[in-house]
Every structure is written in structure tokens, then in C-alpha cells.
Amino acid sequence: MNASAPPARNLRERIGAGLFGKVAGPSGPANRTRIHGTPGPRWFGPERPIRTVHGDASMFIGGLSALLLQSLHPLAMAAVAAHSGFRGDPWGRLQRTSTFLAVTTYGTADDAQEAVNRVRAVHEGIRGTTSSGEPYHAGDPHLLGWVHVAEVDSFLRAHQYFGAHPLDAAGCDGYLADSARVARALGVPDPPCDRAELAARLTAYRSELRVTPEAREAARFILREPPLPWPAKPPYALLAVNAVSLLPPWARLPLGLPYAPRAERLCVRPGGRALTRAIRWAMTPSAPTVGPPDRRTPGP
């Protein structure tokens, strides 16, 4: 940090570095240099919508919303509860996820494929049974399909409400087509490639969704018990309430979450937009630097 820089710039750099450290972990700077600095072909060019969505501060809200929505599938939630360590090492899980998103979105094609191969190897070993005796396997294509559609629906929804540059209709479909490229590599056989397919797929999964004690525990941990110092809890609470506001009504009732559309429209979402603007300000370099390109992403 430049000691002679204006106080506002120092504050910006401190906040940005703190956020980046939490999301990207101690290897974040090295990963960022490797992801953006390694030459070679990429899965996605700089003009692709996936870069716009995954590079925006709205991902902070979209990621929380995705976790809540994903928890409603009992098999997915059982696998997370038994194998992910989300309570014991929530920051480590976040850092691994953000790095995967960054590598597959911005990294070279070889690095993206290597990241996918590692995830598939991990998924292959995650097997078990739920508390009601249902078997699960993290590599099951159908289960992977649910995780994918819940994730991209949440990320896109968050971007359209809170992103700096919301996508037009073609851009939204383009984002889903881009994301389908990663999903197919992970083992999802027929991921949705446009908004109509995404809506149909979400509807098709509805009959499989139900709340479980593990899902309620996860929601309580995500929304009420985050492992944060007290100064960070008020802004996190604003992120969390906006994550809830993105959930469809049918997903809130089972988790005991409120549905107040008028209050959300008038109070909650304006606060969410202000907070994402502040995060975007903090995580965007205040002056051009030598090295990787300007980063706005929550991850590396």
C-alpha cells in the first residue's frame, strides 16, 4: 500500500484487499496472476456474457442465494452436510469455489479442464445415504443438473437486479449457453442453454425438492451464524437479506424465510444495490497497474 496515497484510496485498498483475501484465500494473488497472465486459448473470450456476470460484485448476493436454493434438494444437501465441511471450513469452501469459477471463466482452456477434472475426481468419491436411507452420489448427472440450474439461476437473477451492467435478453441466453459449456464438462448431460430451458428445468425439479433438518441448519448458518467479526456482520446481513429476496416464494416457505415483496422492492433491494456498488468500488483498482487486467470479480 502506498503510504502517501490519499486516505480515501488507502481505505479503498484496505477494504478491497480484505474482501479479496476472504474470498480468494492466501493463494489469491498468485492464482490471479496465473489465471489472467498465462497465455493460451480460453473457453470464453473477453466479450462473453459469463465474464460479465462472474466478474461483478452481484456474485456475493447470487452465491448466497444459490446455496439456499440448492439446499432444498435432499440428496444435494446430504452430500454437502456430510462431505463439504461448510461449517468447519466455510471460508476454505468459498475460496475453492471462487477459484474454480475464476479458472473456468477466465483461465486458459488447459487450466479450466484441469480444474474440472479435479472436481470430477472429488465428486466420484462422494457417496452415502441420507438420514432417510436414500443413496446419493455427487457425480450423479441428474444431481449435478440440479446444482447447476440452481446456481446459474441465482447468479443471473442477482446480476439482473444488482449488476453494474445488466444483460439484455440475448445476453441472458448467452450467459446460460456459456455456463452450459462448464456444466457439460462437469458431467451434466443436457444443461439449459436459454431462459426458457432454465425455467422448464427448474419446474421439472420441483417435485424432488423438500426441506430437511440439514437444509434448515445450513440456512441458519448462512443467514444467522456467519463466522465474521462484528464489524462485518451488518453488511453481511444486508447481503443475506437480498439473497433471500431473490428466492422464488415456493423456495422460502419450506426454509421458514419471509416473503414481503413490497418491503423488498422499497427497502431491501435499494440497500443491496448500494452495498454492491460499494463492494465494486473497493475491489476495482483505483489506478492502472502493471499485471493482470482490471479485476472486478469476487474471486481470483
VOGU-3710 file (C-alpha; in Angstrom, 3 decimals, decimal comma):
1> mnasapparn> 0,000/0,000/0,000  1,236/3,483/-0,815  1,593/5,401/2,455  1,488/8,716/0,605  -1,775/7,931/-1,156  -4,890/9,910/-0,197  -6,826/8,482/2,784  -9,793/7,528/0,584  -7,522/5,498/-1,684  -5,887/3,772/1,305
11> lrerigaglf> -9,318/2,924/2,681  -10,390/1,576/-0,694  -7,295/-0,594/-0,942  -7,667/-1,926/2,611  -11,294/-2,870/2,113  -10,630/-4,386/-1,306  -7,682/-6,405/-0,033  -9,718/-7,655/2,924  -12,601/-8,764/0,729  -10,288/-10,372/-1,797
21> gkvagpsgpa> -8,410/-12,203/0,946  -11,589/-13,666/2,395  -12,965/-14,819/-0,943  -9,752/-15,865/-2,679  -7,633/-17,013/0,267  -3,882/-16,691/0,841  -3,137/-18,026/-2,658  -5,436/-15,468/-4,257  -2,777/-13,083/-5,642  -0,746/-15,929/-7,140
31> nrtrihgtpg> -3,866/-17,549/-8,584  -4,977/-14,237/-10,065  -1,634/-13,774/-11,808  -1,701/-17,318/-13,161  -5,338/-17,196/-14,301  -5,087/-13,885/-16,126  -1,429/-13,877/-17,073  -0,922/-17,332/-18,566  -1,062/-17,143/-22,370  -3,187/-19,534/-24,356
41> prwfgperpi> -6,709/-20,082/-25,684  -9,640/-19,722/-23,288  -13,070/-21,297/-23,172  -14,576/-17,793/-23,177  -13,406/-14,653/-24,895  -13,498/-11,227/-23,224  -16,802/-10,375/-24,913  -18,729/-13,352/-23,499  -21,585/-12,758/-21,009  -20,184/-15,253/-18,496
51> rtvhgdasmf> -17,303/-12,864/-17,892  -19,704/-10,001/-17,266  -21,759/-11,953/-14,738  -18,956/-13,716/-12,889  -16,895/-10,533/-12,789  -19,446/-8,433/-10,926  -19,949/-7,761/-7,218  -23,516/-9,069/-7,521  -21,967/-12,545/-7,239  -21,732/-12,003/-3,478
61> igglsalllq> -25,528/-11,995/-3,320  -26,020/-14,575/-6,056  -23,706/-17,046/-4,364  -25,583/-16,915/-1,059  -28,915/-17,265/-2,843  -27,618/-20,264/-4,796  -26,580/-22,059/-1,587  -30,053/-21,576/-0,110  -31,806/-22,782/-3,253  -29,504/-25,779/-3,721
71> slhplamaav> -30,145/-26,894/-0,139  -33,741/-27,788/-0,999  -32,697/-30,943/-2,838  -32,317/-33,545/-0,061  -29,643/-35,548/-1,864  -27,532/-32,489/-2,685  -27,901/-31,189/0,861  -26,963/-34,546/2,371  -23,781/-34,613/0,307  -22,890/-31,061/1,345
81> aahsgfrgdp> -23,624/-31,719/5,028  -21,566/-34,918/5,121  -18,633/-34,033/2,908  -18,164/-30,316/2,231  -17,104/-29,086/5,669  -19,134/-25,930/5,191  -19,436/-25,398/8,949  -15,880/-26,311/9,897  -14,187/-24,538/6,984  -16,683/-22,184/5,291
91> wgrlqrtstf> -14,010/-19,804/4,006  -11,990/-22,645/2,534  -15,068/-23,905/0,695  -15,822/-20,407/-0,588  -12,231/-19,933/-1,730  -12,183/-23,242/-3,606  -15,477/-22,404/-5,312  -14,435/-18,878/-6,274  -11,143/-20,152/-7,665  -12,939/-22,775/-9,748
101> lavttygtad> -15,288/-20,144/-11,171  -12,379/-17,833/-11,943  -10,287/-20,526/-13,635  -13,110/-21,832/-15,819  -14,321/-18,320/-16,700  -11,022/-16,525/-17,291  -8,233/-19,118/-17,316  -6,657/-20,982/-20,180  -8,532/-23,912/-21,677  -5,943/-26,322/-20,286
111> daqeavnrvr> -6,234/-24,894/-16,761  -10,036/-24,894/-16,978  -10,091/-28,543/-17,997  -7,648/-29,446/-15,235  -9,885/-27,704/-12,675  -12,910/-29,608/-13,986  -11,008/-32,897/-13,805  -10,133/-32,270/-10,158  -13,747/-31,516/-9,264  -14,981/-34,621/-11,074
121> avhegirgtt> -12,465/-36,757/-9,199  -13,702/-35,321/-5,886  -17,339/-35,888/-6,878  -16,609/-39,518/-7,732  -15,681/-40,251/-4,126  -18,656/-38,502/-2,516  -21,259/-41,167/-1,849  -23,527/-42,022/1,031  -27,102/-42,198/2,212  -29,425/-39,563/3,609
131> ssgepyhagd> -30,911/-39,792/7,091  -33,987/-41,375/5,467  -31,895/-44,027/3,718  -31,767/-42,590/0,178  -28,455/-43,154/-1,590  -26,637/-40,214/-3,149  -23,589/-39,762/-5,339  -22,179/-36,304/-6,042  -21,248/-37,379/-9,560  -24,824/-38,342/-10,458
141> phllgwvhva> -25,599/-36,344/-13,642  -29,160/-35,637/-12,515  -27,999/-34,275/-9,168  -25,275/-32,246/-10,855  -28,001/-30,842/-13,099  -29,898/-29,506/-10,090  -26,800/-27,898/-8,596  -26,091/-26,256/-11,944  -29,555/-24,855/-12,640  -29,931/-23,533/-9,084
151> evdsflrahq> -26,541/-21,864/-9,387  -26,941/-20,201/-12,774  -30,497/-19,091/-11,992  -29,260/-17,412/-8,804  -26,180/-15,847/-10,401  -28,151/-14,469/-13,333  -31,020/-13,244/-11,179  -28,569/-11,426/-8,893  -26,798/-9,855/-11,835  -30,005/-8,555/-13,355
161> yfgahpldaa> -31,004/-6,880/-10,069  -27,636/-5,759/-8,719  -25,096/-5,919/-11,559  -23,349/-2,853/-12,914  -24,363/-3,772/-16,462  -27,487/-5,992/-16,558  -27,698/-8,138/-19,658  -30,251/-7,816/-22,423  -32,342/-10,822/-23,459  -29,686/-12,175/-25,816
171> gcdgyladsa> -27,029/-11,662/-23,173  -29,009/-13,649/-20,603  -29,346/-16,554/-23,009  -25,683/-16,177/-23,877  -24,727/-16,442/-20,215  -26,672/-19,684/-19,885  -25,092/-21,057/-23,056  -21,629/-20,174/-21,725  -22,364/-21,756/-18,354  -23,626/-24,880/-20,104
181> rvaralgvpd> -20,124/-25,348/-21,520  -18,741/-25,727/-17,994  -21,692/-27,850/-16,856  -21,211/-30,347/-19,679  -17,531/-30,641/-18,787  -18,538/-31,424/-15,188  -20,896/-34,193/-16,305  -24,291/-32,527/-16,785  -25,566/-34,150/-19,991  -28,081/-31,555/-21,182
191> ppcdraelaa> -27,773/-28,239/-19,330  -30,196/-25,429/-20,222  -28,879/-23,004/-22,815  -31,520/-20,269/-22,625  -34,028/-18,819/-20,171  -36,960/-20,917/-21,405  -34,993/-24,119/-20,899  -33,828/-22,943/-17,474  -37,389/-22,205/-16,324  -38,572/-25,582/-17,576
201> rltayrselr> -35,730/-27,389/-15,833  -36,371/-25,658/-12,513  -40,035/-26,637/-12,752  -39,092/-30,232/-13,521  -37,016/-30,481/-10,333  -39,742/-29,048/-8,093  -41,271/-32,438/-7,262  -37,912/-33,627/-5,860  -37,368/-30,684/-3,532  -38,158/-30,681/0,153
211> vtpeareaar> -36,741/-29,179/3,290  -34,647/-31,344/5,592  -33,105/-30,679/9,006  -29,757/-30,312/7,231  -31,215/-27,653/4,919  -32,652/-25,687/7,848  -29,319/-25,910/9,662  -27,478/-24,689/6,562  -29,873/-21,757/6,145  -29,450/-20,827/9,810
221> filrepplpw> -25,670/-20,947/9,477  -25,623/-18,932/6,232  -28,096/-16,292/7,359  -27,666/-16,023/11,135  -24,343/-17,541/12,195  -21,691/-16,456/9,669  -18,144/-16,717/11,019  -17,440/-12,996/10,828  -16,146/-10,293/13,173  -18,860/-7,999/14,431
231> pakppyalla> -17,994/-5,001/12,164  -18,609/-7,189/9,100  -21,939/-8,571/10,260  -24,211/-5,614/9,325  -23,084/-5,504/5,657  -23,203/-9,288/5,519  -26,766/-9,204/6,884  -27,698/-6,852/4,039  -26,170/-9,270/1,525  -28,064/-12,146/3,141
241> vnavsllppw> -31,468/-10,476/3,160  -31,012/-9,607/-0,509  -30,042/-13,217/-1,238  -33,339/-14,278/0,322  -35,188/-11,684/-1,752  -34,010/-13,423/-4,933  -35,556/-16,759/-3,982  -38,919/-17,620/-5,525  -41,759/-17,755/-2,980  -42,013/-21,554/-3,222
251> arlplglpya> -38,411/-21,865/-2,038  -38,806/-19,615/1,005  -41,687/-21,181/2,894  -40,007/-24,562/3,485  -36,953/-22,807/4,916  -39,064/-20,516/7,103  -37,943/-17,405/5,237  -40,184/-14,346/4,875  -41,851/-13,146/1,702  -42,540/-9,396/1,721
261> praerlcvrp> -42,338/-8,190/-1,889  -43,270/-4,575/-1,183  -40,687/-4,165/1,583  -38,089/-5,877/-0,580  -38,798/-3,611/-3,523  -38,779/-0,393/-1,488  -36,137/-1,091/1,178  -34,152/-4,276/0,770  -33,065/-4,132/-2,856  -32,047/-0,447/-2,839
271> ggraltrair> -29,786/-1,317/0,082  -28,433/-4,292/-1,843  -27,653/-2,113/-4,847  -25,846/0,412/-2,654  -23,784/-2,306/-0,996  -22,803/-3,987/-4,250  -21,743/-0,592/-5,601  -19,549/-0,156/-2,526  -18,011/-3,628/-2,978  -17,418/-2,922/-6,653
281> wamtpsaptv> -15,730/0,373/-5,758  -13,488/-1,311/-3,187  -12,437/-4,210/-5,419  -11,697/-2,175/-8,552  -8,124/-0,808/-8,659  -8,101/2,956/-8,268  -5,366/3,386/-10,875  -3,959/1,286/-13,724  -1,383/-1,242/-12,570  1,139/-3,484/-14,272
291> gppdrrtpgp> -0,004/-7,108/-14,232  -3,351/-8,865/-14,596  -6,238/-6,921/-16,121  -8,624/-4,845/-14,036  -10,474/-7,207/-11,711  -13,985/-6,775/-10,500  -14,627/-10,400/-9,632  -15,338/-11,629/-6,111  -12,820/-14,423/-6,756  -9,240/-14,553/-8,069
//
